[in-house]
Amino acid sequence: EAIGIMKIFVLSLLLAVPTTGFTWMGKIKMPTITNLGEMMAGQAKFGDKKIMVVTGTSSGLGKMTARTALRTGEYHVIGAVRDLDKMELVAELEEFDMSSFTPMECDLSSYASVDRFCAQLEEFTKGRPIDRLACNAAVYQPSLDYAKYTEDGHEQQMQINFLSHFKLISKLMPNMAKSEDARVVLVGSVTGNDNTVGGGGVYPVADLKELEGLAHGAQKPISMIDGYSFNGAKAYKDSKLCLMMLSNMLHDKYHRQTGIAFSSIYPGCIAESPLFREKRPWFRKYFPVFMKYVTGGFVGEEEAGQRLFQVMHDPRCTKSGVYWSWNGGPREGRGAEAIEKGGQIMGAGGAGGGWDSIFENDQSNKVMDSEKTLKLFKYATKITGAQWPDSNQPTSPCPTLAVIGAVTAALNAKEEMERMKGAANLGDVDILGQPIVRAEKPSGGMVPNPVAEGAFVAASLFEEVAKRQAGKVLGELPDEAVEKA
């Protein structure tokens, strides 16, 4: 008897817990021989280290991010690179811990290469979820008078910087959703955020217009997202604007559903980065000097790498939907003071300040344009062939809710079939002149599974009994309910 009372007490407690208390159960798998073997293999290969994927680790920001992560001893870093031979040399020169670093070929100018990389990554991780993804790799071609195209027929900056990262995220997101603390970080730019001097005060300004280029497939000879004539610098800035818009879209659609934190960053102007390798020699020589001593926006590769790593590691950066920057506030003290301090005067994007200088930066109206972002997402999905899960709010795995929900769904389907029989003819075009898409009527003929079938029978029985007993239990309806408006 005591055991029976205890069971009732425990069951009552479970039923009293809010449904959010069960969300942790959603990632639990029933142990099988297969996944137990995968878990053991993953533990033997990676131990307690988290898995971090960084694109473009053979140079610049990606290289320094990987180096910073490896030196903590807390991550196994997978470097997604185009040139494995170059990566091998860089890893040796930078003294990467090769027991915790694995380079893999991923040429972002090829969707097929992205697909192969994801397949190789899945095999390599042995069932362990990916905990971090940094979409960093980029090309910048400001001096070109003509567009270069990828094997897939897209302008290079458009595909390498944006479209291939778009597809990469879609393929890795289901795996990352299994992690307890997954983060996807997209490297944006001040040039894509036109509410700043660097973004809105320097020609050309990022502007996607109405996405005409993407709307028509972005295939050669189309060279720009907006569909107009090619401008190399603008193509780069537009691609960065797209990444920042994508970060917001992924946050809105999938953060609550997957638990993944989606964010974008501007680590500062890395004026000595190989990103500027296609600029003229005089520019490469004097641009770092200008950024350090005049604008103060200069930041070195090593510090920029620490900043990107911070967003993937710092507990403060688990917040999703943020555009992270460093050293907020306007710059002051140019001239002699700048020379005395090596240009490191605090302000948005510049060097110095350490980890505590991180802040949630404002985003421009273009980045926050939700309607255009949705169009961008749909066009990019069609162009890349990306497959995304349906966007749903997380549902509690609580057994009580599952049973009650099945009964309610069955009752609702039955009522909706009756209600929609007499639908009015409202025409085929809405008030905006757009075709109206008709809602599908619920089907009462097909029952998807035995649980739903049982729920439907129980619901029908309950409904019939309720109708017969309503008058006795609840009493008659008042005259006001029957006769008056």
N, C-alpha and C positions, 0 to 999 in steps of 0.2 A: 504493500500500500504506500509506503514511504517513497519507494522508487517511482511509483506512478504519479504521486504528487510532485516529485522533483521534475519529472518529464514535462508535466503540464506547466510548471513554473518556468522552466527553461524555454519552452515553446512560446509562452506568453511574452517573455523578454524579447525573443527574436522577432515576434510580430510587432512589438512596440518600437523596435529600432527604425528610424527613418530609412527610406529606401537608399539614400546616399551611403548608408553604412555598409551596403553590400557591394559597392562599386569595385572594391579591391578584388572581389571574387571573379570579376569578368576576365582577368588575365590568367586565372588558374587553369591548367590543363590536367585532364585525367591521366595519371601515369600509364605509359605503355612501354613495351620493350624498346620501340623505336625512339621515342623522345627521351627515355632514360639514357639510352646509348648516346644520343646527341648531346645531352646535358653533360655526361661524363667526358665526352670527347672535347666539348667546348671548355670545360673546366680545366682539363689537362693542357689545352693549348693556350688559354688566355688567363687562367687563374682568376683573380678578383678584379682584373683590369677591365675598364670600360673600353668599348670599341668606338673609335673615332675615324670617320672618313673625311678627308680633305681633298678637294680637287685643286690641281695646280701646285703640287708640293716641290717641284723641281726648281722653283725660283721665287724671289720676291716674298710677298705676304704669306703665301702658302708654305713656303720653305720655313720661314721663321715661326709660323704657327705650329707646324709639326715639331720643330726643334724644341719649342717651349713645352709642348705637351709631353714629349718623350722624356724631358729632364725631370718631370714630376714623378715618373715611375708609376703613374696611375692609369695610363692609357696604352692600348695597342693601336697605333695609328696606321691607317691604310691610305697610302698616297695614290690618288687617281691621276695619272700623268699620260701624256702623249708619247714621250720619248723615254723608254726604260733605261737606255744606256746613259743618257744624261742624268737621270735620277740616281743611278748607281754611283756615278762620279760625285754628284752633289752630296749624297748621303755619306760618302767616305770623307769628303772635305769637311763637312759639318759635324762629323763624328756622331752620326745617328746610332742609337742602340738598335742594331738590326734584329735583335731578338724580339723587339717590340714595334718594329716598323716593317710593313710589307708594301712594296710598290706594285701597282697593277696597271696595266695598260687601259686607258680610257681616253679616246680621241673624241673630244666634244664636237668636232666638225662632222661626226658620223653617228647617226642614230643606231646603226648596227653595232658600232663599237660600244655605245652606251649599254645596249642590250647584253652584249657579251660580258662587259664588266659586271653588270648586276648578277648575271648567272654565275660568274666566277666568284663573286663576293659571297653569294648565298652558299656555295659549296665550301668556301674557305672558312666561314664563320661557324660552321657545324651546328646550326640551330640557335646559336647565341644571337640575341637581338643587337642591332646597331644602336648605340646610345647617342652618337653625335654625327651630324652631317654639316660640313661647311662648304657652301657653294661659292668658291673663291675664284677659280680660274677665269681669266678674261683676256681678250686681245683688244688693242686700241690702235686704230689706223687713221689718225687725223690728217695725215699728209697725202693720202691717196686721192686722186682725181676720179677714180673709177672704183667700182665695187669688185671685191673678190668673192667667189662663191664656193660653197662646200660641195661635197659629193651628193648631198641631198638637195642641192639647188637653192640654198638660202644664202643671203649675204653673211659673210663669216662672223661679224660681230653679233649679228642678230641670233645666230644659232649657237655659237660657242658661249656667249655671255648669258643668253636667256633661254632659248628654246630647248637646248639639250639639258640644261639644269632643270627645266620644267619637267621634262620626261624622267630624268633621274630621280627627282623627288617622288614622282608618282609611283615609280617602281619600288623604291625603298621604304615608302611610308607604311605599308602593311607590316613589314618587319620591325620598323622602329616603334610601332604602336605597342609592341610586346615589352618594350623597355619600361622600367619604373621611372626614368627621368630622361626622356628623349628630348633632344633639341635640334632644330634645323635653323641654321644661321645663313642668311643670304647677304653677301657683301654688296652693299649699295654704294652710293657716292653722293657727295655734296652737289655734284653736277647734275644729278637727277632730281634734286630737291630745290625748286626755284624760289623758295621763300628765303634763300640765303644769298649773300653776295656772290659766292662761288658758283651757285646754281642759276640764279636769276640775273646776275650782272655781267656774265661773261658769254659772249656770242660764240657758237650758236646755243640757244636755250632748248632744253629737252621739251618736246611737245609731240604727243602721239596723234594729235588731231582726232580724227574719227576712225583710226585704225584701218584705213582703206587698204594698205598693203597687206596686212594680215587677213582682212576680209576676202581678199582675192587669192589667198593661198601662199603669199610671200615667196613665190617661186621666180627664178630668173626669167625675165629681166627686172622684176621688182626687187629693189635694193633697200627700201626703207619701210619701217613699220607704218608710217603715214601714207605710203604709196607715192611720194613725190621724189624729186631728183636726189641723187646720192650726195651726202655730205658725211665724210668719215667721222669727224668729231661729234656730229649730232647723232649718228648711228650708235656710237658708244654711249652717249648720254641717255638716249632713248632706251637702250638695253638695260641700263642701271635703273631708270625709272620703272621699267617693267618688273624688275626683280623686287623693288620695294613695294609695288602694288601687289605682286604675287604673295609676298609675305603677309600682307594684310588679309588677302583673300583666304589663304590657308588657315590663318588664325580664326577668321570668322566661321569657316566651314567645318574645320576639323579639330580645333584645339580641344574643345570639351569632349568630343567623340573619342579622340585617340590619346589625349593627355600629352601630346607633343607640343613643346613650346616653339612657336615660329617667330623669328625676329629678323630684322635687318640691321646693318651697322654701317657707320662711316668711321673708319679708323684714323682718319687724317690724311693729308696729302703726302703720299710717299714719293717725293719728288725725285729720288734717286733710284726708283724701281725700274726693272726691265720692262715694265708696262709702257714706258716712254721710248722703247728701243727704235720705234719707227719715226720718231721726231728728228728734226735736223740737228747736227752736232752743236751749233751755237745754243739751241734751246736746251739740250741736255746739260750743257755746261752752266748756263746762267739761271735756269728755272729753279734749281734748289736754292741758290743764293737769294733769289727774289722771294721765294716762299719763306725762307728762314728769317731774313732780316727786314723785309718790307711788310708782308702780310702776317708773318708769324704762324702760318698754317702748316709749316714743315713738320713732318714726323719721320723718323728713321724706320727702316724695315724691321729691326728687332723690336722696337717699342710697338709698332703696328701689329706685329705677330703676337705680342703679349696681350694686346687689346682684343684681338679676335679670339684668342684662347680664353680670355677672361669671360667672354659672353658664353662660351661653351662649358665653363668650369665653375665660375663664381655662383654660389647659392642665390645671390641677389638677382641673377639673370635667368631664373626659372620662369619669370613672368613672360607671357606670350603677347604678341601683337605690339611689340615695342621697336622703335627705331633708336638704337643705342649710339651715343656719341660721347666724346670726352672733352674735358676742359671747357665748360660752358661759359658764356658771357662774351662781351665785346673785347677786342684786344686794345690795349693801351701801351704807351711807353715805347713807341718806335724810336729809331735813331740810336743814340748812344747807349741807352738802356738795353736795347735789343742786342747790340754788339757785345756788351759786357756779359750778357747771359746766354750768348750763343744762339739767340733767337728764341729761346725757350721761355717765352712769356705766356702765361695761361690764357686760353681762349678757345672757342669752339674748334676742335680738330687738331690744334697744335700740340707740340711735344710737351712733356712734363706733366706733373699732377698725380701720376701713379693711378692705382686702381680706384681710389676714392674719388677721382675726378669724373667717373662715369656718370651719365645722366640720360634720362629719357627725352630725346630730342623731339621737337615739333616736326610734323610732316606737312608738306605743301598741299594745297587744294588739289593739285593734279594727282598726287599720290593717294589722297583720300577720296577720290572720285569713285564711289562704289559702283555706279552704273557702268562706267567705262571699264572698271576693273573686271566686272562680270563678263563683259564682251571680250576683253583680253583673254580671260580664262577659257571661254568657250572656243574662241578662234585657235588659241595655242593647243588646246586639247585635240581639236580636229586635225591641225597641221602635224602634230607630233605623234598622233595615235596613242596618247597617254590614256590610261584607264584609271579612273578615280572611284573610290567607294561612294555610295550614296551618302549624302550628308544627313546624319541623324543625331539627335540628342542621345546621350548615354542612357540605356535602360537598365534598371536594377534586375539582377538575376534572382531576386527574392522569389522562392517557389510560390508563396501566397499570391503575389502580384501576377505571376505567370498564369495561374489558374483563373483568378478573377478577371484578368485581362482577356483571356480566351473566351470566357462566357460573355463578357461585355462586347467583344468584337463580333461574336456570332449574333447577338441580339441587334447590334447596330446594323450589320449587313442585312438582316431581315427587314428591319424598319426602313432602311434606305432604299431597298428594292421597291417597297410599296410607295414611298414618298416620291421617287423619281419616275414613276409610271406616267404621271400627269404633268410632265415638264412642259412649260410654255415654249412656244417657238419664238425665240428672242433674236433671230437673225444670225447671220454668219460673220458679221463684222462688228468690232467694238467701237466705242466712241472715239478712239484714236485712229480708226481706219485699219486696224490690224485684224487678221483672221482670228476668229474665236476657236479655241481648242476645247472640244467637248469632254466633259468628265466621263470616265467609263462607269457604267452602271455595275454595282456589285453583283456577282454571280452566285446564285444559290445552289447551283448544280454540283460544283466541284468542291470537295472537302480535302484540304491539303494533307492532313495527317490524322492519326487516331485521337490525339489529344484534342485537336480542334473539333473532330467529329463528336467526341463525347461531350465537349463543351456546348456544341450546337444543340444536341439532344437535351442536355440538362437545361440550357437556356430556354428552349421551346417549352419544356415541361414547366419550368418555373414561371414563364410568362402566362401560360394557360391557368395555372393554379392561382397566380396573383390576380388575374382578371376576375376569376370566379369569387375569390375571397375578399377582393378590395372593398366591396360594399359593406360586408359584414365587419371587417376589421377597422376600416377607416371611416365608415359612415357615408351618407349620401353627399354629393357635391352641393354646395349652396346655390341658391337660385341665381346669385350674381355671376357665378362662374359659367352658368349655362345660358342665361338670357341676355345679360348686359354686355356692353362693349368693354 
